[in-house]
């Protein structure tokens, strides 16, 4: 926590004026997306929709449009759905109760804990990829955590949390920042780590990962890339787009059709009569 006090990045969602809605928006955007890509979209989003009710009034397609190229655009739909539920169930204020957060559409275990902790100073284990990697190395003595969060990790996270609520919330943020800045997935900076002397993995000589191979995410040539190109055309248009305009974005017709069908199935694109498409209005 001393290290965090001296090294924490000045991020807009950490400032008091961000409020719980700003924290929630940041948590949705930061899933699988680095901070430098999130920052400009986050600022534009909060300027346009400073409260959940502001977003809830708009069509979900506008959330997809504003999401831009952050990737994984279903997050935009989930955030819009959460904003609608917050407006309808909680008078437009992001609830502080962990169970109520978890009951919102699109909110999972991690996001509910993160909002309750970072926005409301509560005591919850916040297990993102960075925190799980820190715990795996510092406590368990292995290079990487399992691919999916395990019951053992949850138990360890609860045991490590300071008992005091506000201290626990700050400690959760500090452990996350340590993983983001120092205990990184590659080229970790042990010489800058405040807990290097206690790190079980370092003390064991940094043994190599023994689990299943960790495959890096590919993008070029995948359905994800095709989906992104199709959505880019629809985001730039402010009306229905004919099939012919979408056909031009990708040369391979079977993959293109599969990607478009996936976008429709995910609710990100709405098919219209006459072979036209648009971002969803409802």
C-alpha positions as CSV (number, residue, x, y, z in Angstrom):
1,X,0.0,0.0,0.0
2,X,2.9,2.3,0.6
3,X,4.2,1.5,-2.9
4,X,0.7,2.2,-4.3
5,X,0.6,5.6,-2.6
6,X,3.8,6.6,-4.4
7,X,3.3,4.8,-7.8
8,X,-0.4,4.6,-8.5
9,X,-1.4,6.0,-11.9
10,X,-3.7,9.1,-11.9
11,X,-6.6,7.5,-13.7
12,X,-9.9,9.3,-14.1
13,X,-12.0,6.5,-12.6
14,X,-9.9,6.7,-9.4
15,X,-10.8,10.3,-8.8
16,X,-13.6,11.1,-6.4
17,X,-15.7,12.9,-9.0
18,X,-15.9,9.7,-11.1
19,X,-18.5,8.3,-8.7
20,X,-19.8,4.7,-8.8
21,X,-21.0,5.1,-12.4
22,X,-17.6,6.1,-13.6
23,X,-16.1,3.2,-11.8
24,X,-18.6,0.8,-13.4
25,X,-18.0,2.2,-16.9
26,X,-14.2,1.8,-16.5
27,X,-14.6,-1.8,-15.3
28,X,-16.6,-2.8,-18.3
29,X,-14.2,-1.1,-20.7
30,X,-11.0,-2.4,-19.1
31,X,-12.0,-6.1,-19.4
32,X,-9.5,-7.4,-22.0
33,X,-8.6,-3.9,-23.1
34,X,-5.5,-1.9,-22.0
35,X,-5.8,1.5,-20.2
36,X,-4.3,3.6,-23.0
37,X,-7.1,2.4,-25.4
38,X,-9.8,2.9,-22.8
39,X,-9.0,6.4,-21.7
40,X,-10.2,8.5,-24.7
41,X,-13.4,6.4,-25.1
42,X,-14.1,6.5,-21.3
43,X,-13.8,10.3,-21.3
44,X,-16.2,10.7,-24.3
45,X,-18.6,8.2,-22.8
46,X,-18.9,10.0,-19.5
47,X,-19.2,13.4,-21.2
48,X,-22.1,12.1,-23.2
49,X,-23.7,9.9,-20.5
50,X,-22.7,11.2,-17.1
51,X,-25.4,9.1,-15.4
52,X,-26.9,5.7,-16.0
53,X,-30.3,7.2,-16.9
54,X,-28.7,9.2,-19.7
55,X,-27.4,6.0,-21.3
56,X,-30.7,4.2,-20.6
57,X,-32.6,6.8,-22.6
58,X,-30.6,6.0,-25.8
59,X,-31.0,3.1,-28.1
60,X,-28.5,0.2,-27.4
61,X,-27.1,0.7,-30.8
62,X,-25.8,4.1,-29.7
63,X,-23.8,2.4,-27.0
64,X,-22.3,0.0,-29.6
65,X,-21.5,3.0,-31.8
66,X,-19.8,4.9,-29.0
67,X,-17.8,1.8,-28.0
68,X,-15.8,2.3,-31.1
69,X,-12.8,0.0,-31.5
70,X,-12.4,-1.1,-27.9
71,X,-13.2,-4.7,-29.0
72,X,-15.6,-7.2,-27.5
73,X,-18.6,-4.9,-28.3
74,X,-21.1,-7.1,-26.4
75,X,-19.8,-5.3,-23.4
76,X,-21.4,-2.2,-24.7
77,X,-24.8,-3.9,-24.8
78,X,-24.3,-5.3,-21.3
79,X,-23.4,-1.9,-20.0
80,X,-26.5,-0.4,-21.6
81,X,-28.6,-3.2,-20.1
82,X,-27.1,-2.5,-16.7
83,X,-27.9,1.2,-17.1
84,X,-31.5,0.5,-17.9
85,X,-31.8,-1.8,-14.8
86,X,-30.1,0.8,-12.6
87,X,-32.6,3.4,-13.8
88,X,-35.6,1.2,-13.4
89,X,-34.7,-0.6,-10.1
90,X,-32.5,1.9,-8.2
91,X,-33.7,5.4,-9.2
92,X,-30.7,5.9,-11.5
93,X,-28.0,5.4,-8.8
94,X,-25.5,2.5,-9.0
95,X,-26.4,0.4,-6.0
96,X,-23.8,0.0,-3.2
97,X,-25.1,-3.4,-2.1
98,X,-23.0,-6.3,-3.5
99,X,-26.0,-8.6,-4.1
100,X,-27.9,-5.9,-5.9
101,X,-24.9,-5.2,-8.1
102,X,-24.6,-8.9,-8.9
103,X,-28.2,-9.0,-9.8
104,X,-27.8,-6.4,-12.6
105,X,-27.6,-7.7,-16.1
106,X,-24.1,-8.0,-17.5
107,X,-22.5,-7.8,-14.0
108,X,-20.5,-10.9,-13.0
109,X,-18.6,-11.8,-9.9
110,X,-15.5,-9.7,-10.7
111,X,-17.4,-6.5,-11.7
112,X,-19.7,-6.5,-8.7
113,X,-16.8,-6.9,-6.4
114,X,-14.8,-4.2,-8.2
115,X,-17.6,-1.6,-8.1
116,X,-18.4,-2.4,-4.4
117,X,-14.8,-2.1,-3.5
118,X,-13.5,0.8,-5.6
119,X,-16.6,2.9,-5.6
120,X,-17.9,2.2,-2.1
121,X,-14.9,1.2,-0.1
122,X,-16.2,-2.3,0.8
123,X,-14.3,-5.4,1.6
124,X,-14.5,-7.9,-1.3
125,X,-11.9,-10.0,-3.1
126,X,-11.3,-8.4,-6.5
127,X,-9.8,-11.1,-8.7
128,X,-8.8,-9.8,-12.2
129,X,-5.9,-11.3,-14.2
130,X,-3.3,-9.0,-12.7
131,X,-4.3,-9.8,-9.1
132,X,-4.5,-13.5,-9.8
133,X,-1.0,-13.4,-11.3
134,X,0.4,-11.5,-8.2
135,X,-1.1,-14.1,-5.9
136,X,0.0,-17.0,-8.0
137,X,3.6,-15.8,-7.8
138,X,3.9,-14.2,-4.5
139,X,2.0,-16.7,-2.5
140,X,1.6,-20.0,-4.5
141,X,5.0,-19.9,-6.0
142,X,4.0,-20.5,-9.7
143,X,4.5,-18.3,-12.7
144,X,0.9,-18.1,-13.8
145,X,-2.6,-18.7,-12.3
146,X,-5.0,-21.2,-13.8
147,X,-6.9,-20.2,-17.0
148,X,-10.1,-19.8,-15.0
149,X,-10.6,-18.6,-11.5
150,X,-10.7,-21.5,-9.0
151,X,-12.2,-22.0,-5.6
152,X,-8.7,-22.1,-4.1
153,X,-7.9,-18.7,-5.6
154,X,-11.1,-17.3,-4.1
155,X,-10.3,-18.7,-0.7
156,X,-6.8,-17.3,-0.8
157,X,-8.0,-13.9,-1.9
158,X,-10.5,-13.8,1.0
159,X,-7.7,-14.9,3.5
160,X,-5.3,-12.2,2.3
161,X,-7.8,-9.3,2.5
162,X,-7.2,-6.9,5.4
163,X,-10.1,-7.0,7.8
164,X,-10.8,-3.2,7.8
165,X,-13.1,-2.3,4.9
166,X,-11.5,0.8,3.6
167,X,-8.0,-0.7,4.0
168,X,-9.2,-3.8,2.1
169,X,-10.5,-1.7,-0.7
170,X,-7.3,0.2,-1.1
171,X,-5.3,-3.0,-0.8
172,X,-7.3,-4.5,-3.6
173,X,-6.5,-1.5,-5.8
174,X,-2.8,-1.7,-4.8
175,X,-2.5,-5.4,-5.6
176,X,-4.1,-4.8,-9.0
177,X,-1.7,-2.0,-9.8
178,X,1.2,-4.1,-8.8
179,X,0.2,-6.7,-11.3
180,X,-0.4,-4.1,-14.0
181,X,2.9,-2.2,-13.6
182,X,5.5,-4.5,-12.0
183,X,4.4,-8.1,-11.8
184,X,3.5,-8.2,-15.5
185,X,2.8,-11.3,-17.6
186,X,6.1,-10.9,-19.4
187,X,9.4,-9.2,-18.4
188,X,8.4,-8.7,-14.7
189,X,10.3,-6.1,-12.8
190,X,11.2,-7.8,-9.6
191,X,13.9,-5.2,-8.8
192,X,11.0,-2.7,-8.4
193,X,8.7,-4.9,-6.5
194,X,7.9,-4.0,-2.9
195,X,7.2,-7.6,-1.9
196,X,10.1,-9.2,-3.9
197,X,11.8,-10.4,-0.6
198,X,8.6,-12.4,0.3
199,X,7.7,-13.6,-3.2
200,X,7.5,-17.4,-3.2
201,X,8.1,-17.7,-7.0
202,X,11.2,-15.5,-7.0
203,X,12.6,-17.3,-3.9
204,X,12.0,-20.6,-5.7
205,X,14.2,-19.5,-8.7
206,X,11.3,-18.5,-10.9
207,X,10.3,-22.0,-12.1
208,X,8.8,-22.1,-15.6
209,X,5.1,-22.6,-16.0
210,X,4.1,-26.3,-16.0
211,X,0.5,-26.0,-16.9
212,X,-1.2,-26.1,-20.3
213,X,0.5,-23.9,-23.0
214,X,-0.6,-20.3,-22.7
215,X,-1.8,-19.4,-26.2
216,X,-1.7,-15.8,-27.2
217,X,-4.8,-14.3,-28.7
218,X,-4.7,-14.0,-32.5
219,X,-6.8,-11.4,-34.4
220,X,-5.7,-11.2,-38.0
221,X,-7.9,-13.3,-40.2
222,X,-10.3,-14.4,-37.4
223,X,-14.0,-14.0,-37.2
224,X,-13.3,-11.3,-34.6
225,X,-11.6,-9.2,-37.2
226,X,-14.4,-9.7,-39.7
227,X,-17.0,-8.8,-37.0
228,X,-15.0,-5.6,-36.2
229,X,-15.0,-4.5,-39.9
230,X,-18.7,-5.1,-40.3
231,X,-19.4,-3.2,-37.1
232,X,-17.2,-0.3,-38.2
233,X,-19.3,0.2,-41.3
234,X,-22.5,0.1,-39.3
235,X,-21.1,2.5,-36.6
236,X,-20.2,5.1,-39.3
237,X,-23.6,4.9,-40.9
238,X,-26.6,6.7,-39.4
239,X,-29.2,4.7,-41.1
240,X,-29.7,1.2,-42.6
241,X,-26.8,-0.3,-44.5
242,X,-27.3,-2.5,-47.6
243,X,-25.9,-6.0,-47.8
244,X,-23.7,-4.9,-50.7
245,X,-21.8,-2.4,-48.5
246,X,-21.1,-5.1,-45.9
247,X,-20.0,-7.5,-48.6
248,X,-17.1,-5.2,-49.5
249,X,-15.4,-5.4,-46.1
250,X,-14.2,-9.0,-46.4
251,X,-13.3,-11.1,-49.4
252,X,-14.3,-14.6,-48.1
253,X,-18.1,-14.9,-48.3
254,X,-18.6,-17.9,-45.9
255,X,-16.6,-16.3,-43.1
256,X,-18.3,-13.0,-43.7
257,X,-21.7,-14.5,-43.5
258,X,-20.8,-16.4,-40.4
259,X,-19.5,-13.2,-38.7
260,X,-22.6,-11.3,-39.7
261,X,-24.9,-14.0,-38.4
262,X,-23.0,-14.0,-35.1
263,X,-23.4,-10.2,-34.8
264,X,-27.2,-10.6,-35.3
265,X,-27.4,-13.5,-32.9
266,X,-25.5,-11.5,-30.2
267,X,-28.0,-8.6,-30.6
268,X,-25.3,-6.2,-32.0
269,X,-26.8,-5.9,-35.4
270,X,-30.5,-5.8,-36.4
271,X,-31.5,-7.2,-39.8
272,X,-34.2,-5.3,-41.8
273,X,-36.3,-6.1,-44.8
274,X,-34.7,-5.8,-48.2
275,X,-31.3,-7.1,-47.1
276,X,-30.4,-4.1,-44.9
277,X,-28.8,-3.9,-41.5
278,X,-28.4,-1.4,-38.7
279,X,-27.3,-1.1,-35.1
280,X,-30.1,-2.2,-32.7
281,X,-32.7,0.3,-31.6
282,X,-34.3,-1.8,-28.8
